[in-house]
Amino acid sequence: METVEIPKIKPRRIKKAKIVRNDRKGVQTWRFWIQAGFGALCTWIGVEFYLFLQYLNTDGATMFINRPPGVEGFLPISSLMTWFYFFLTGTVHGAHPAGFFIFLAIVLISLLFGKAFCSWLCPIGFLSEMIAEVGEKVLGRRLKMPRWLDYPLRSLKYLLLAFFSVSIFTMSIVALRGFLDAPYNVAADMKMFHWFANLSEVGLGVILFLLVASFFYRGFWCRYLCPYGALLGITSLLSPNKIKRNPVSCIDCGLCARACPSNIKVDKVTVVLSDECHTCLSCVDACPVADTLDLTLVGTKKRWQPRWVAIGIVALFLGVTGVAIVTGNWRNHVTIEQYQDLNRNLDNLGHPGM
């Protein structure tokens, strides 16, 4: 049999452009101070809420502090139910209206800038980052979960989201209104504070586990267990703005991938299409070549300057909540007397479905 020699085909190489050094200032300092500012704001809301509860617990013997509506931002399940009620009726339920608008702002941010809330505004995300920074300095490196374990663990937050979504979206209008009107929901913020202030051994153990896990694995709660993050991961995929790499000018240094806190292989893709991308822009800041890695409007060459991303995220959040405040839709209409009555019977307020 005659042997036929097959010519070798050389792999096609991408013609590289002239390297232009990236001298643009990064925005990680901006991001830190924005995170710190929102963290301080959330802390102040917590202090105000504590003083409000002290006023209720002492039957008015302490200084009166009005209930801060911002505390409703920590009631994502009630906010999701309020949104579903709005979808069915066109009316914002009056129990936790601030939660409705905070939820709206967060979703709008994800639709425009991806999962940016998690890495720019979320106080839990900020705390998790700070713990991870300490952990990486102590350990001398960043630990990564094995891939065979990482993927199934990442599915947990979507299972939690599915559970809550099915539970809520299968409710009738009557059942939904009954839950939202119930004293249990009206006092949800008070019950949440009471739970954290009187942690059981199990609750304390879970929190300690999450703190320790975040020390060893960056963003453990956010990556594996947060249902809010799961929702934003889905909506972020609808965002028209994506991190885009220019393979022509890319020098394949891998700095972007090493900088990514979510362990995304940015250097191996042209467009980052990942539900774990938080639009923190760490990869963009790490890129040493100009016009090579940017947040870009898909289908165009429109690049977002990082500082405008930072300004846009903050402006969108403050804009939505500001409109709610100015239009009088921020505070609920629960009287102080009603709150006093709820507080006296807090331990007896059971879940409406139980």
Secondary structure, DSSP 4 states (H G I P E B T S, - for coil): ----PPPPPPPPPPPPPPP-B--PPPSHHHHHHHHHHHHHHHHHHHHHHHHHHHHHHTTT-SPP-PPPGGGGGG-HHHHHHHHHHHHHHS---SSSHHHHHHHHHHHHHHHHHSSHHHHHT-HHHHHHHHHHHHHHHHHSS-----HHHHHHHHHHHHHHHHHHHHHHHT--HHHHHHHHHSHHHHTHHHHHHHHHHT--HHHHHHHHHHHHHHHHSTTHHHHHT-HHHHHHHHHHTT-SEEEEE-TTT-----HHHHH-TT---GGG-SB---TT-----HHHHH--BTTSEEEEETTS--EEPHHHHHHHHHHHHHHHHHHHHHTT-SS----HHHHHHHHHTGGG---TT-
